[in-house]
Amino acid sequence: MFKTIIENVKYKTPLVHCITNYVTVNDCANILIACGGSPIMADDSNEVEDITTICNSLDINLGTLNERTIISMVKAGKKANELNHPIVLDPVGAGASKFRTDVTLKLLEEVKFSVIRGNISEIKTISQGSGTTKGVDADVSDKVTEENLDEAVIFAKKLSDKLNTVIIITGAIDIVACSDKAYIIRNGHAMMSKITGSGCMLTAVIAAYIGANKDNIFDAAAAAVCVMGLCGEIAYKYVEENKRGTSTFRTILIDEMSKINEKDAERGMKIEIR
């Protein structure tokens, strides 16, 4: 289903400009290399436009948001729009503070994003303009479950139509939606939430996948979510069998991303269309 998309990432080696979270920047760089991409971490406003110009896609992550990088995000985003480069936004913690919410909404006003990825609370904050996100985790009351999945899919499709962008809601069940179609993805493992940076790494992988597949952003984003989740499943199996812990899990997650091939990915994907 996604064979060509995965092949394109490995063949084209997309260069990804990351203005990202300094807590997880090293893991983001390593997962990008592992998936077949190439990272550039540059966030000074004096160079972000030049760096974006030579890249294939842009990853904007609000994890360690500050006044200095807001300017850089807007400048890089506008340059990427000018060049028709795909951009993914990770609104980390949107709703946790007025500052984060205001910056998220400012970015949405000034930059056209190809993909927005967050947990359900962050995505609801974008939709509503306010929220109750606790830290970087979704509210317990806002979890996507089998019982409210249909409602969540409708919500994601409507927001995608409103913003004209692919919406990705990640959690125990992942949703990748455009205005008239959604992928439901059940790959992944709960241990992914026990390491810092699994979400940031996923956003970086999405940036690589859409950078290598600019003519098919929707399917490329879904493929990235599936592959990342599958690598998490395999990493957990290794950790469980070898009685290891979370640090090993992170390492094996990146290892598996570097090893996974198109056939293994397609066999392991747990995905449906709604």
N, C-alpha and C positions, 0 to 999 in steps of 0.2 A: 504493500500500500504506500509506504513512504520510502521505498528503496532508492529512488533517484534523488530524493531530498537529502538523505544521509550521504549518498555518494558525492553529491555536489559539495558538501561541507569539506569532505576529505580531499577532494580533487582541487577545489578552488582556494582552499586555505584563506577564508575571509579574514580581513584585518578589522578588528573591532576596537573602536575608541570607547574606553570606559571612564566615565566620571562616576566613581563608585565609592562604596563604603570602605574607609580605611581599616576597619576591624577585619574585613574579609577580603581585602584586595589581593593578597597573595593566593588565596584559594581560587578566586575568580580568574586570575591569570593562569594558574595551573590547569583548571578545568577547561579553559578555552583552548589551551595547547592540546590537552588530552582529546578533546572532541574533534580536533582538526583545524581549529581556527588559530588566530594569532592576536595577542592582546597588545594594546597601547594604553597605558594608564597615564593620562595627562589631564590636569584640572586647573591649570593656571590660565586666567582669562587672556593672557598675552599670546598664547599659542593654540588655544582649543580650536579656533577656526582653521588654522593651517593643518592641525592633526586630523580633524574631521575630514578635510578635503582629500587626504590620501587614504582614508579608511573606507570600508564597505558598509559599515553600520555603526550605530551609536547606542551605547548602554548608559542610561541615566538612572542612578540609584540614590535615593534620599537617606540612606542609612545613617550617615554621619553628617547631616545637613549643617551648613554654616553660610553666613552672608557672602563669603568670598566665592564659594562654589556655585551659588545661585546665579551669579553673573555669568560664570563659565557655562553652566547648563543652558541658559537661554541663548548665549552666543553660539555654542556648538549646535544646539537644536535648530536654530534658524539657518545656520550654514548647511546642516544636513538636509533640511527641507528644501533649500535652494538647489542642492545637488541631487535631490530625489533619493537620498540614502534612507533606508529604513531605520527607525528609532524605537527602542523599547524603554518604557518607563516602569520603574519599580518604586512605588510610593510608600516606602518603608515607614511604618508608624503613622501614616496619615490618619488624622483624627485623635492622635495622642496629645497633640498640642495645637493651639491656634496657629502658631508659626508654621508647623508642618502642613497643616491643612491649607493655609493661605498660600504657601509656596507651591503646593501641588496644584491648586486651582490656577495660580498665576502661570505655571508652566503649561497647563492645558489651554490657556487663553493664547499664549504666545508661540507655542510649538505644536505642530501636527505629529502625533505619535502613531506609529504603525501598530504597536502592541502595548497594552498596559497589563502588567502582571502583579497581582497582590492577593492577600487573603481576603475573605469575604468582608471583613470589617473595613479594610482599606478601600476595597472597591465600592462598598456602600457609602463611605465617606466621599468618594469622588462623585457618586451619583447624587448625594444629598447636599453636599457642600459642608457637611459637619459630621462628626462621628464620636464613637466612644471606644476607639481602639485602646487596648491596654498593652503598652510597650510595643513589641513587634508581633504580638500574637493576637489572633482573632478572639473576640468575646466568645465565651462559652455558648451564649444564647444565639450566636450567629454562625455556628458550624453548619456546613452543608452535609446533610445526611440523606439516606435513601428516602426518608419520609418527606423531606422538603426539596428534593432534587429537582423535580419538575418546576417548582416555583423559582428556584435559583437559576435554572436554565432560561426561563422566560425573562427574568431580571437581567441576566447577562446579555441576552440577545437584544433587549430593548436599549440597554446602555451602549452596546456596540453600534446600534443604529443611530443613536443620539450623537455619539462622539465620532462616528465613522472610523472606528478602530477595532482591532481584535481585542477582546477582553478575555483574560485568563484569570480564573479564580482557583487558587491552589489550596489544598487541604487533604484530608483523608480521601476525598473524591475530588478530582480535578475537572474543571470545566474550561473548555476553549471555545469561545463563541464569536460568530459574526452575526449580522442582523437576521439571517434566515437559516442558520445551521449551527449546531454545536456538537463538539466531540466530548464525550464523557470518558474519562481516563481513570483507571483503577490500579495503575502501577504505583510502586513506591512502598515504603515501610515507615512505621512510626518512629524508628530510630533516626530518621532524617531530621526530625524536629529536635533531636537531642544534641545536635552539633551546631555551632555557630556558622552561619554562612550557606546552608544548603539552598535557601531561597535566592540569595545573591548569586550563587553559582548557577542556579537554574536560569536566572535572568540573563547572565552572561552567555550561557549556551543558546538560549533563544536568540540573542543578538547575533551569534555566529550563524545559526541556522537561517535566519531571515536575511542575513547579509549574503549568504550563498544562494538564496532562492527568492530573489526580489520579486519574481513574477508569481509567486505562490506563498505569500506571507502566512495565510491562515493555516494551510497544511504544514508548512515548515514549523510554525509555532507549536502545533499539536505534536509533531514528530519529536521536537526537542523535549517537551514535557514527558512523553512516553519513554524516551531513551534515558532521561535522567532518573525517572522513577524505576525503570528496570535495573539500572546500575545500582540503585539503592537496595533493591531486593536482593541482588546477587551479593552485594557487600554485606548485608545483614546475614545471609546464609553462611558466608565465610566466618564472620565474627562469632556467630552462634556455634559453629562446628569447632572453632579453635579457642573458644572461651576467652575472647578478647573484648575490648571496650570501645568507647566512642572515638578515641583518637585513631585507633586502627580502622574503625569504620570509615572515617573521613578519608584516610589514605587509600583504602580499598575502593571506595566510591570513585575516586579520581583514576585509580588503576583501571577499573572496569570501563570507565568512559574511554580510556585510551585503547582498550582492547576490543570493544564491541564492534561487530560488523553488521552489515545490512541484514543478512539472513537471521542472525541471532536476535536482532532487534525486532524484526517482523514476527518471528515466532513467539517472542515474549510479550508483545504489546497486548494490553487489556483495554480495548477501546471500542466504543460504540457511537453511533451517530443519532442525534435527536433533532 
